[in-house]
C-alpha cells in the first residue's frame, strides 16, 4: 500500500521528463525543449532572468568559450514603449562586429559565444543577471557598460574569478576596486573620469573659448558616474579666484529636475556643465526653456560630458536649437588604421551609421577584441580558459616596442603571438591600449561641438 501511494507522486515528478542514458532524470537537452521563459541548464529547465536569453557568435561548438554581457539597452525595465538607448545599441553593434571578425579566424582554435542580458539600467536586475551568467552559463568573462552597473556586476564576478571588462564605465571608483586575487580582474577601455574631469576644469579655467565665463553651474547625475565627475571638476575649480561655481544633483530618468534647475537658474550662470545621459539631458534642455537665466537669449551656454554625445540628442528641434554651438567632451576615438578600418566596416554593416556620432563605440569594439586576444592566450597556455588566465593574457598586450594596429586582418598574427606566450603591443580603434597596473589605458579627450545637426570634433586634448 505504501508503494502504491508513492507512484502517483513519482509519476507527477516525472511528467515532462525522460530518462537519460545514465539512468538519471532529464527534462531537456537543448533550450528548444523548454518553455520560452526557461533555459536548459544541466538537463533541467530553469527560469531565465528577465532580459536574458539572446545569444550571438558560435552557437554550435561544444567547446565555444562562454562570454557574458550586461548592457542597458532598454530605457525602462517596466515600460517597453520608452524604447531603446541608441548609444548602447551602437555599442552592442560594435561588440558584435568584433565578435564576428574574431570567430571568422578563431582565437587559437577557439570560438566565442556571447550571452547577452538587457539590464534596462536597473541595478538589482544587473546583479541577478550577472549571477545567472556566472553560475548557470559558466562565463569566463563579462562585458559591462556604465559605472553603476560595472560596480554592481563586479560584486559578483570578482569573487568568482570572472574577468570583467567595461567599455563605458568611467567612474574613478573603479580604479580602487580590487579583486580578491593578486591578478586584477577588473579592466576597462574607457578612461577614468579623473582624466576627463581635469580636462573640463582646465578648459573652463584657461582656454580662450571660455574666458568670458565667470560663473559656472554644474548639474550632475546623482550616482557614481555623476559624483565622480562632480568631485574632479569642482576640486580644480575650487582653487580658482576668477571663477565661481554652484553644483546641484538630479535623479536619473523620472526624478524631479525642477528644483535642481531652479537652483542653477537662481545662480544665473554664464555656462552650465551637465553630467548625465542623453535622455535626461534632453528633458533638462526642454525644461530650461522655462527658466530665463538658462536660455541662449540671456547669454547662457551649455557644456556636456561624454554620455551626452548621442545622435538622439539632435532629434528634437527644440533641443537642437537650444544647444547650437554648445561644447562637450568625450574620450577621443582612435586616429590610426585600426579606427579607420573599424569605422569603414561599421558603416558598411550598419546602414552607413557613423560610429563617431556616439561615445565609446570604438572602446566597445576594442573590448571585445581584447577578450578574443585573452582567450587566445589562455588557450595557448593549455588547460581551461578561465577569467584568471584571460586576465593574465591582458597583462601581455602592453609591451614596449612598435605598436601593431589591431585590425581584423592582424588578429590572427596577434592572437598567435599571445598563444605562443609572447607579449604584444597593440593600438586599438579607441587608441593606445597601454594598460597600467590598475587595468586602465590612457586616452586623449576630444572637445566636440554641436554644429547644425552634427557633432563636430574641434580639438583633441591631452589626457595626461
Buried (B, 14 or more C-beta within 10 A) or exposed (E): EEEEEEEEEEEEEEEEBEEEEEEEEBBBEEBEBBEEEBBBBEBBBBEBBBBBBEBBBBEEEEEBBBBBBBBBBBBBBEEEEBBBBBBBBBBBBBBBBBBBBBBEBBBBEBBBBBBBBBBBBBBEBBBBBBBBBBEBBEBBBBBBBBBBBBBBBBEBBBEBBBBBBBBBBBBBBBBEBEBEEEBBBBBBBBBBBBBBBBBBBBBBBEBEEBEEBEBBBBBBBBBBBBBBBBBBBBEBBEEBEEBBBBBBBBEBBEEEBEEBBBBBBEBBBBBBBBBBBBBBBBBBBEEBBEBEBBBBEEEBBBBBBBBBBBBBBBEBEEBBEBBEEBBBBBBBBBEBBBBBBBBEBBBEEBEEBBBBBBBBBBBBBBBBBBBBBBBBBBBBBEEEBBBBBBBBBBBBBBBEEEBBBBBBEBBBEBBBBBBEEEBBBBBBBBBBBBBEEBBBBBBBBBBBBBEEEEBEEEBEBEBE
